[in-house]
Amino acid sequence: MNRSFPEQSIEQRLSGSTINRFLTELFRNTGQFPIAIILLEFLNEGIVYLSRPDFYILVPSSMLQAYFLSRRANLPPWQKFFGNLIAPALYTMVETLFEGMDFFSAPQHIAYLIVALLIAFLQAAQENLHGWFADTLLVIENIIRAEILFILYVIFETLANPQQTISIAEFFTDTSHRFIGLATFLLGLSVGFANTNAQRHLNLLHQTAAQLKIYSEWLLGRNLLGRAINDPNSMRLSRQKRTVLFMDIRGFTSWSEKRSPEEVASLLNRYYMSVENLFNNYQVIKYKFTADEVMAVFIEAEEAVRAARDLQETITRTLLKRELGVGVGIHTGWLVEGLLGGKNVRFYDVIGDTVNTAARIEKSAGAGEIWISEDTRLSLPDRMAGTQKDIIAKGKDQPITIHSIDHG
């Protein structure tokens, strides 16, 4: 069922747009080693590097991996693991077609595969762990990321100054090499600790957002919440033509007087749940419960009538054992909808004679009956209606013509 208002959840807002997630993934994870490889080989080979296929394989492979890992805010662990191997796997497979086994003679290629495997494992493992276990893996991941610079620096020095890199011991006799090695390790450690702290706050923010989303949906409903997030100005008071539906349980007051409060509350909760589940299939702008009364606002009269028929069938099954039923009244007209209230407490509601008239029509409906106004009937494509009668409604100078709707 298409919604009238596009819904964007709080979680989606926190995780950002698709393009933002893609760019974050590309530069924070996927693209780090490829950028280092490109820089290394360009500096080592010069402009001729751009005439070789390496660059034109590595960049698209990295972008494909970034797209895969960013297309959803949360990926299952196995997808994270294999997703982190897309770029190195494609790069290796295509390059071996051009270079054969000589591809593996380049130390930067082997280092790329090893680092990709380590990060893939660490990211997948973090999805299944919590607390200090996950924090430790995140710190290790950041150390490995920082060491990418040192690893490629060692490889570059090996290629550029082979006489200084005969062995690891010889390499570390240079104090600048020791400095870079220690600096990158400490940098990765400090960034890792900073990221664990940031991740804790982000998790807390997501938990708080999820809880706020639940509370907001209780007050506004899912459709209005999505509408408010996408366009806050749409919640301002405005005059609209709407169809309003009222439904009430017949005989509920006398039935509840003979039951315990717990039994009454249990019935109402099942009643509310049935209504809510049904309204999920319709374009309902807003609905609310007041004791045993339900009010719902629809954009289209036809949608309201279809929902009323489903309500009669569904709610009748819920109330049949207690010898109860519901009456439904529907009216179409102009009203004012939007946020009402003061500075600190506001709520979304609809006001106007259309609302009052729909409530008056509902009072005339017996158990199992659906009655609509003449305005609603004229708004229906086939102007369907059954029995016609006039009713005297409180606050009305003239009788109201209403029509019955078959719900069988």
Buried (B, 14 or more C-beta within 10 A) or exposed (E): EEEBBEBBBBEBEEBBEBEEBBBBBBEEBBBBBBBBBBEBBBEEBEEEBEEBEBBEBBBBBBBBBBBBBBBEEEBEBEBBBBBBBBBBBBBBEBBBEEBEEEBBEBBBBBBBBEBBBBBBBBBBBBBEBEEEEBBBBBBBBBBBBBBBBBBBBBBBBBBEEEEEBEEEEEBEEBEEBEEBBEEBBEBBBBBBBEBBEEBEEEEEEBEEBEEEBEEBBEEBBBBBBBBBBEEEEEBEEEEBEBBBBBBBBBBBEEBBEEEEEEEBEEBBEEBEEBBBEBBEEBBBBBBBEEEBBBBBBBBBBBBBBBBBBBBBEBBBEBBEEBEBBBBBBBBBBEBBBBBBEEEEEEEBBBEBEBBBBBBBBBBBBEBBBBBBBBBBBEBBEEEEBEEEEEBEBEEEEEEBEBBBBEBE
